[in-house]
Amino acid sequence: MAEHTSSSITIEAAPTDVMGVIADFARYPEWTGEVKEAEVLATDDSGRAEKVRLLLDAGAIKDDHTLAYTWTGANEVSWTLVKSQMLRSLDGSYLLKPLGGDRTEVTYQLTVDVKIPMLGMIKRKAEKVIIDRALAGLKKRVESGECPPQARPVP
């Protein structure tokens, strides 16, 4: 089984607001840092993204790839790699846990495998950088209130 990296953060917002930002792929370049372009290629019957093309620049990992998304209830989304130039696999998930009031614990889990030889230690470090930046960006974006209501997913 492939090793994964995960981290959690508490965001001062309701889970629906957090998931609204996570589901708003078109705005990822505004807050993620690593995602330079995002394009939804397919949606499910609820209008949630099922397939998304992302142009990623995360230092050691630069790639144009497509991910397939699976939505589990209102508080979990996971993804797997469909196609990529540089990556062999890219599996991840966001799990939201309501903490009461308007507080949510967000856990981001990520596993990356590249086609070129790379030490496991370097891959884990790249995963950690991606996760930490994504969680910090997500927290800042959600708590700033910049998520438009129309971006919130249908539960």
C-alpha positions in Angstrom: 0.0 0.0 0.0 1.3 3.4 -0.9 2.3 5.8 1.9 0.2 8.9 2.2 0.6 12.3 3.9 -2.2 14.0 5.8 -2.8 17.0 7.9 -5.8 18.8 9.6 -6.8 22.4 10.3 -9.7 24.0 12.1 -11.6 26.6 10.0 -14.0 29.1 11.6 -17.0 28.3 9.3 -19.7 25.8 8.8 -18.9 22.6 6.8 -21.2 23.8 3.9 -19.2 27.0 3.5 -15.9 25.1 3.6 -17.1 22.5 1.0 -18.4 25.4 -1.1 -14.9 26.7 -1.5 -13.5 23.2 -2.1 -16.1 22.6 -4.8 -15.5 25.9 -6.6 -12.7 24.6 -8.9 -12.8 27.7 -11.2 -11.5 29.8 -8.4 -8.7 27.5 -7.3 -6.0 29.7 -9.0 -7.1 32.6 -6.8 -6.2 30.8 -3.5 -4.3 27.6 -3.9 -1.0 28.8 -5.1 0.0 25.6 -6.9 -3.1 25.4 -9.2 -2.5 27.7 -12.1 -5.6 26.6 -14.2 -8.7 24.6 -13.4 -11.4 23.4 -15.8 -14.4 21.3 -14.9 -14.8 18.7 -17.7 -17.8 16.8 -16.4 -20.4 17.1 -13.7 -22.8 14.8 -12.0 -26.6 15.1 -11.8 -26.3 17.5 -8.8 -23.9 19.8 -10.7 -20.8 18.7 -8.7 -17.6 18.2 -10.6 -16.8 14.6 -11.6 -13.8 15.3 -13.8 -11.5 18.3 -13.5 -8.3 19.3 -15.5 -5.7 21.1 -13.4 -2.5 22.8 -14.3 -0.2 22.3 -11.3 3.1 24.0 -10.4 4.2 22.8 -7.0 7.9 23.3 -7.3 9.3 19.8 -7.7 6.0 18.7 -9.2 4.7 20.4 -12.3 2.0 18.8 -14.3 -1.2 19.1 -16.5 -3.5 16.4 -15.2 -7.1 15.3 -15.0 -8.7 14.0 -11.8 -11.9 12.1 -11.2 -13.9 13.2 -8.1 -16.2 11.2 -5.8 -18.5 13.1 -3.5 -19.6 11.2 -0.3 -22.4 13.0 1.4 -22.0 16.7 2.1 -18.7 16.4 4.1 -16.2 14.3 2.0 -14.7 14.4 -1.5 -12.0 12.2 -2.8 -10.1 12.1 -6.1 -8.0 9.8 -8.3 -5.8 10.5 -11.2 -7.3 9.9 -14.7 -4.4 11.2 -16.8 -1.1 13.0 -16.4 2.1 13.9 -18.1 4.4 13.5 -15.0 2.3 11.7 -12.3 1.8 7.9 -12.0 -0.9 8.5 -9.3 -2.5 11.3 -7.4 -5.0 10.2 -4.8 -6.4 12.5 -2.2 -9.4 13.6 -0.1 -10.9 16.3 2.0 -12.9 15.1 5.1 -14.9 17.8 7.0 -15.8 17.2 10.6 -18.3 19.6 12.2 -17.0 20.9 15.6 -20.1 22.7 16.6 -21.1 26.2 16.0 -19.4 27.5 12.9 -16.2 25.5 13.2 -15.0 22.7 11.0 -12.0 20.4 11.2 -10.7 19.7 7.7 -8.4 16.8 7.1 -6.5 16.6 3.7 -4.9 13.3 2.7 -2.7 13.0 -0.3 -0.6 10.3 -2.1 1.5 11.3 -5.0 3.6 9.0 -7.2 5.7 10.5 -10.0 6.9 8.8 -13.2 10.5 10.0 -12.7 12.7 8.5 -10.0 12.3 10.5 -6.8 13.2 9.5 -3.2 10.3 8.8 -1.0 11.4 11.4 1.5 11.3 14.1 -1.2 7.8 12.9 -2.4 6.5 13.1 1.2 8.0 16.6 1.6 6.3 17.7 -1.6 3.0 16.2 -0.4 3.4 18.0 2.9 4.1 21.4 1.2 1.0 20.9 -1.1 -1.2 20.0 1.8 0.0 22.7 4.2 -0.4 25.4 1.5 -3.8 24.1 0.4 -5.1 24.0 4.0 -3.8 27.5 4.8 -5.2 28.9 1.5 -8.5 27.1 2.2 -8.7 28.6 5.7 -7.9 32.1 4.5 -10.4 31.9 1.6 -13.3 30.5 3.7 -12.7 32.8 6.7 -12.5 35.9 4.4 -16.1 35.2 3.2 -15.0 35.4 -0.4 -17.0 32.2 -1.4 -20.0 33.3 -3.4 -23.3 31.5 -2.4 -23.7 30.1 -5.9 -20.4 28.2 -5.5 -21.7 26.1 -2.6 -22.4 22.5 -3.6 -25.8 20.8 -3.5 -25.8 18.4 -0.5 
